[in-house]
Amino acid sequence: MNFFKAEKDKEFQALGLKDQSRSLKVSPNQTGRTIVRIDKKRKALAPGKRVSSSGKVYWESRANRSDKVGEMV
């Protein structure tokens, strides 16, 4: 599994992109509203804890930052 991550990181660096972010802990709840037809065109992570490119951990629960249909949307 680490081999695939290393290969992916090489591809990102070759394209001049930062590491792909990831969710650490997924949350069942979200806040805010969303426009479904626009959101279907974009990829996003599930709501919850995330790691920024600088390495800091933060919590993201806004509906316009995820693909998941939440209870509060």
Protein Blocks (a to p, Z undefined) as FASTA:
>chain_A
ZZmmmmmmmmmmmnopacddddfbdcfbdeddddfklmmmpccddedddddfkopacddf
bfklcfbdcfkZZ
